[in-house]
Amino acid sequence: MDCEKVGQSASEYFSQGYLCSEAVLMAVAKAAQIDSPLIPSIATAFGSGLARTDGTCGALSGGIMALSLLGGRSTPSETYDKLYANVALLKDKFHQQFASHECSTLLGFSLSDSDAKEKFAAGNCRQCKCTHYVAFAAQEVCRIVS
């Protein structure tokens, strides 16, 4: 996988209107040649800081789902230690890069605020912040699994 292209693909999906979590999962799945009607819908509720609950950044959540898609178990007898280590690595890298993994901290406000849409637009958050989170998460997933 060309990790730079995976990041660009995630950014393109995001610019088309997909949520951060959806965009990251879609880009990684596409690069891994995984096609499923469940993608992007399985990632939808993880966008906007876990469905606007001030949780984990959707880009990071999408990256975690992508890691699980590529390295998760198919049977109860399989180990998940490597996957868990990869998730910890992705979370650490994301936190090192952006100093947080929580959506509200990254944006500087909560997406559950009544004026969140206005704040998001006024701060040009989609372009100035979230696009970077999306590209970074997708690229790091690619690097981790390559």
Backbone bond lengths (Angstrom), bond angles and torsions (degrees), N, CA, C in turn:
res aa  C-N    CA-C-N  psi(-1)  N-CA   C-N-CA  omega(-1)  CA-C   N-CA-C  phi
1 M - - - 1.455 - - 1.521 109.84 -
2 D 1.288 116.39 138.47 1.459 123.17 173.23 1.530 106.95 -87.78
3 C 1.310 116.91 103.37 1.459 121.71 -171.96 1.524 113.19 -64.08
4 E 1.325 116.43 -33.91 1.466 119.41 176.75 1.527 110.25 -62.49
5 K 1.321 116.50 -42.16 1.475 120.96 178.52 1.526 112.02 -66.85
6 V 1.312 116.75 -35.16 1.465 120.26 177.84 1.526 109.23 -63.35
7 G 1.321 117.13 -43.51 1.460 121.17 176.39 1.517 112.48 -62.73
8 Q 1.329 116.23 -42.42 1.469 120.59 178.05 1.523 110.80 -64.32
9 S 1.313 116.36 -40.96 1.459 121.11 178.77 1.528 110.53 -61.80
10 A 1.327 116.69 -43.42 1.461 120.50 177.99 1.528 110.43 -61.58
11 S 1.320 116.77 -43.06 1.468 120.71 178.44 1.525 111.16 -62.65
12 E 1.327 116.60 -38.78 1.470 120.60 178.51 1.524 111.37 -65.29
13 Y 1.324 116.57 -45.12 1.468 119.14 176.68 1.524 110.39 -59.33
14 F 1.318 116.30 -42.67 1.462 121.17 179.96 1.530 110.84 -62.79
15 S 1.324 116.67 -41.59 1.470 119.91 -179.88 1.527 112.02 -68.92
16 Q 1.326 116.65 -21.11 1.465 121.03 177.39 1.526 112.27 -80.61
17 G 1.330 117.15 -7.09 1.451 120.64 177.38 1.518 115.31 112.76
18 Y 1.321 117.58 -2.26 1.459 119.14 174.68 1.520 108.88 -69.97
19 L 1.310 116.16 149.82 1.456 120.71 175.89 1.525 109.97 -68.10
20 C 1.316 116.25 160.98 1.456 121.71 -178.71 1.529 111.76 -54.98
21 S 1.304 117.06 -47.72 1.469 121.51 -179.21 1.524 111.29 -63.31
22 E 1.323 116.32 -42.08 1.461 121.02 179.15 1.521 110.93 -63.94
23 A 1.324 116.29 -44.83 1.462 121.64 -176.24 1.531 111.95 -62.10
24 V 1.321 116.86 -43.10 1.466 120.27 -179.62 1.523 109.84 -66.55
25 L 1.320 117.23 -48.53 1.462 120.32 -179.50 1.527 111.27 -61.64
26 M 1.323 116.98 -42.71 1.467 120.64 179.78 1.520 111.96 -62.02
27 A 1.320 116.91 -44.03 1.464 120.87 -177.38 1.528 111.36 -65.33
28 V 1.316 116.58 -43.96 1.465 119.79 -179.81 1.529 110.23 -68.11
29 A 1.316 116.78 -43.23 1.467 120.10 179.05 1.528 110.94 -60.97
30 K 1.318 115.93 -43.40 1.468 120.13 179.19 1.530 110.31 -61.09
31 A 1.323 116.80 -45.37 1.465 120.93 -179.20 1.526 111.20 -63.35
32 A 1.325 116.32 -31.81 1.465 121.14 179.09 1.526 111.89 -88.60
33 Q 1.325 116.10 4.96 1.467 123.23 179.92 1.529 112.14 58.94
34 I 1.324 114.60 40.68 1.461 121.04 175.51 1.518 107.64 -106.62
35 D 1.311 115.19 121.85 1.456 120.92 -179.16 1.523 108.04 -121.40
36 S 1.306 116.06 123.05 1.459 120.91 179.57 1.519 109.01 -147.18
37 P 1.319 117.03 140.50 1.460 119.34 175.91 1.531 112.15 -67.70
38 L 1.324 117.53 -11.68 1.465 120.82 178.08 1.525 112.63 -77.97
39 I 1.328 116.13 -16.41 1.465 121.59 177.48 1.517 106.66 -98.95
40 P 1.277 122.31 120.61 1.459 129.92 18.93 1.535 115.70 -99.00
41 S 1.335 117.81 -4.25 1.469 119.02 -170.82 1.522 114.08 -57.40
42 I 1.324 117.46 -32.17 1.461 119.58 -179.87 1.532 111.56 -65.61
43 A 1.318 117.07 -20.94 1.471 121.46 -177.41 1.526 113.32 -97.21
44 T 1.314 118.68 -8.61 1.460 121.52 -171.58 1.526 113.48 -56.13
45 A 1.309 118.52 -49.38 1.472 120.93 -175.81 1.523 113.29 -68.74
46 F 1.325 117.15 -11.13 1.465 120.44 -179.81 1.528 111.85 -89.10
47 G 1.323 117.15 -7.31 1.458 121.23 178.66 1.516 111.39 -75.49
48 S 1.311 114.87 165.60 1.466 121.78 176.35 1.518 112.89 57.28
49 G 1.307 116.51 41.96 1.458 120.20 177.49 1.521 112.45 67.53
50 L 1.302 115.91 53.84 1.459 124.21 -177.42 1.532 110.01 57.09
51 A 1.321 113.48 67.21 1.472 122.23 175.60 1.531 112.61 56.59
52 R 1.322 115.23 46.12 1.472 123.18 178.35 1.528 113.73 59.84
53 T 1.331 116.80 37.45 1.467 120.55 177.94 1.520 111.42 -110.67
54 D 1.329 117.29 16.78 1.465 123.56 179.86 1.519 112.38 66.18
55 G 1.303 116.92 26.36 1.451 121.52 179.90 1.510 112.70 -86.21
56 T 1.302 114.50 -157.19 1.462 122.78 -179.07 1.528 110.56 -59.92
57 C 1.311 115.76 140.25 1.463 122.43 176.60 1.527 109.45 -50.10
58 G 1.317 116.58 135.15 1.460 121.31 -179.49 1.508 113.55 -61.43
59 A 1.320 117.55 -33.24 1.469 119.95 178.44 1.519 109.67 -64.02
60 L 1.320 117.01 -43.46 1.460 121.01 177.59 1.529 110.31 -66.17
61 S 1.315 117.25 -42.16 1.470 120.63 176.91 1.518 111.52 -60.03
62 G 1.329 116.35 -42.43 1.464 120.11 176.34 1.514 111.72 -61.91
63 G 1.330 115.93 -38.16 1.461 120.34 176.76 1.520 112.48 -65.18
64 I 1.317 116.06 -39.36 1.464 120.39 177.98 1.527 109.46 -65.66
65 M 1.319 116.99 -42.39 1.470 119.63 176.80 1.522 111.09 -62.56
66 A 1.325 116.64 -38.46 1.470 120.31 179.19 1.528 110.58 -65.43
67 L 1.324 116.94 -41.62 1.464 119.79 176.46 1.530 110.51 -60.57
68 S 1.303 116.04 -41.08 1.456 120.17 179.70 1.525 111.10 -68.42
69 L 1.322 116.95 -37.75 1.458 120.92 176.77 1.524 110.65 -59.60
70 L 1.318 115.75 -41.02 1.465 120.81 -176.68 1.530 113.38 -85.52
71 G 1.324 118.18 -24.80 1.454 119.69 -174.10 1.512 115.54 -132.47
72 G 1.323 116.26 9.92 1.459 119.67 -179.39 1.520 112.43 -76.47
73 R 1.306 114.52 171.59 1.460 120.68 -176.55 1.527 111.77 -85.63
74 S 1.317 114.06 155.01 1.461 122.05 173.40 1.527 110.87 -110.10
75 T 1.320 116.19 -20.36 1.465 121.24 -179.95 1.525 109.12 -138.42
76 P 1.326 117.26 155.96 1.464 120.29 -179.68 1.531 113.85 -63.79
77 S 1.294 118.00 -21.06 1.467 119.88 -177.85 1.528 113.05 -80.87
78 E 1.323 117.80 -12.44 1.463 121.01 -179.90 1.527 110.39 -77.45
79 T 1.315 115.28 149.35 1.462 120.80 177.98 1.537 110.36 -82.24
80 Y 1.284 115.47 156.07 1.462 121.30 177.21 1.525 110.83 -126.70
81 D 1.311 116.61 12.29 1.456 120.88 -178.01 1.525 112.59 -60.91
82 K 1.319 117.86 -45.04 1.474 120.94 -179.95 1.531 110.24 -63.81
83 L 1.320 117.26 -42.20 1.461 120.69 177.74 1.526 110.30 -60.25
84 Y 1.309 117.34 -47.33 1.457 120.39 -179.36 1.528 111.28 -62.11
85 A 1.314 117.06 -38.29 1.463 120.84 176.74 1.529 110.50 -64.96
86 N 1.326 117.15 -39.57 1.471 121.15 178.41 1.526 111.47 -67.14
87 V 1.323 116.92 -38.23 1.467 120.41 177.00 1.531 109.68 -63.56
88 A 1.318 116.98 -44.97 1.467 120.47 178.31 1.525 110.91 -61.11
89 L 1.323 116.59 -40.01 1.466 121.00 178.79 1.529 110.75 -64.21
90 L 1.327 117.13 -46.22 1.470 120.45 178.78 1.525 110.52 -61.14
91 K 1.310 116.74 -46.25 1.468 120.24 -179.91 1.531 110.57 -60.89
92 D 1.321 117.28 -43.64 1.468 120.84 178.83 1.528 111.70 -62.81
93 K 1.322 116.81 -44.79 1.470 120.13 179.89 1.526 110.91 -63.31
94 F 1.327 116.44 -41.94 1.463 121.00 179.51 1.529 109.54 -62.95
95 H 1.313 116.49 -45.74 1.461 120.83 -179.44 1.526 111.29 -64.93
96 Q 1.329 117.40 -40.02 1.465 120.51 177.11 1.521 111.27 -62.64
97 Q 1.318 116.47 -39.27 1.464 120.98 -177.23 1.528 112.46 -72.53
98 F 1.338 116.42 -39.63 1.463 119.98 -171.00 1.533 114.37 -118.44
99 A 1.324 117.94 1.47 1.467 124.21 176.53 1.529 114.33 67.85
100 S 1.306 117.50 7.73 1.461 121.61 175.59 1.514 108.57 -166.66
101 H 1.309 115.68 166.07 1.462 120.37 171.71 1.529 110.68 -127.24
102 E 1.331 116.70 4.19 1.457 121.59 -179.96 1.522 110.19 -94.00
103 C 1.309 115.43 131.59 1.462 121.75 -175.59 1.528 112.20 -55.64
104 S 1.319 117.52 -49.17 1.467 119.47 -176.24 1.529 112.29 -64.03
105 T 1.308 117.57 -33.81 1.463 120.66 177.22 1.520 110.27 -70.26
106 L 1.326 116.71 -42.82 1.461 121.30 179.80 1.528 111.87 -63.27
107 L 1.329 116.61 -38.43 1.467 120.28 -178.87 1.525 112.52 -85.13
108 G 1.324 116.46 -28.39 1.457 119.83 -176.18 1.513 112.78 91.47
109 F 1.316 117.40 7.30 1.461 123.42 176.94 1.522 107.80 -163.82
110 S 1.305 115.42 165.26 1.458 120.52 -179.56 1.520 110.71 -91.89
111 L 1.307 116.22 136.23 1.466 120.13 176.54 1.526 111.81 -71.58
112 S 1.331 117.34 -6.07 1.463 120.36 174.71 1.530 111.42 -89.92
113 D 1.333 117.95 -6.97 1.469 121.02 176.68 1.525 109.71 -60.66
114 S 1.318 116.32 146.85 1.468 120.12 -179.40 1.531 112.25 -62.90
115 D 1.317 116.99 -27.05 1.464 120.70 179.69 1.535 112.54 -106.29
116 A 1.324 116.36 22.95 1.467 120.82 -176.59 1.526 112.47 -60.28
117 K 1.314 117.77 -41.34 1.473 119.72 -179.12 1.520 110.60 -61.30
118 E 1.304 115.92 -40.33 1.470 120.22 178.93 1.525 110.83 -66.91
119 K 1.333 116.84 -43.93 1.465 120.73 178.74 1.534 110.73 -63.79
120 F 1.315 115.96 -41.39 1.461 120.98 -179.78 1.529 110.03 -61.80
121 A 1.327 116.25 -45.10 1.463 120.77 179.84 1.528 111.57 -69.63
122 A 1.318 116.98 -45.01 1.465 120.86 -178.03 1.522 111.60 -62.60
123 G 1.303 117.13 -35.99 1.460 120.99 179.12 1.512 113.35 -86.30
124 N 1.325 116.26 2.09 1.471 121.92 -176.67 1.532 109.95 47.47
125 C 1.324 115.26 43.12 1.471 122.09 -173.40 1.524 112.81 -61.68
126 R 1.320 116.98 -35.47 1.469 119.26 -179.63 1.520 109.99 -56.82
127 Q 1.327 116.72 -47.98 1.461 120.85 -176.29 1.523 113.04 -85.09
128 C 1.322 116.51 -42.02 1.464 120.34 -172.73 1.523 114.30 -81.93
129 K 1.318 117.20 -22.00 1.461 119.78 -177.10 1.526 111.65 -124.76
130 C 1.316 116.32 -65.36 1.466 120.91 -168.02 1.524 114.02 -62.77
131 T 1.306 118.02 -35.99 1.461 120.00 177.84 1.523 110.93 -58.84
132 H 1.317 116.92 -36.58 1.470 121.09 178.10 1.531 111.54 -68.07
133 Y 1.325 116.41 -40.08 1.462 120.27 178.53 1.530 110.52 -64.35
134 V 1.321 115.40 -42.59 1.469 121.50 -179.06 1.530 110.77 -63.15
135 A 1.313 116.67 -50.87 1.466 120.57 -178.77 1.527 110.62 -62.65
136 F 1.314 116.95 -43.76 1.456 120.77 -179.11 1.528 111.10 -61.84
137 A 1.317 117.38 -48.12 1.468 120.81 -178.05 1.528 110.88 -60.67
138 A 1.326 117.11 -44.79 1.470 120.56 -179.63 1.531 110.95 -64.61
139 Q 1.321 116.96 -44.00 1.468 120.69 179.31 1.515 111.47 -63.40
140 E 1.313 117.39 -42.43 1.458 120.57 -178.47 1.522 111.83 -67.27
141 V 1.323 117.44 -38.36 1.463 120.02 175.03 1.526 109.01 -58.71
142 C 1.310 115.91 -46.91 1.458 121.41 179.17 1.524 110.71 -58.08
143 R 1.314 116.93 -45.66 1.463 120.22 -179.20 1.534 111.60 -65.35
144 I 1.291 116.68 -38.86 1.462 121.28 -178.68 1.520 110.98 -65.55
145 V 1.316 117.65 -40.55 1.461 119.94 -174.96 1.532 112.53 -89.29
146 S 1.318 117.44 -10.98 1.474 120.54 -178.59 1.506 111.57 -79.55
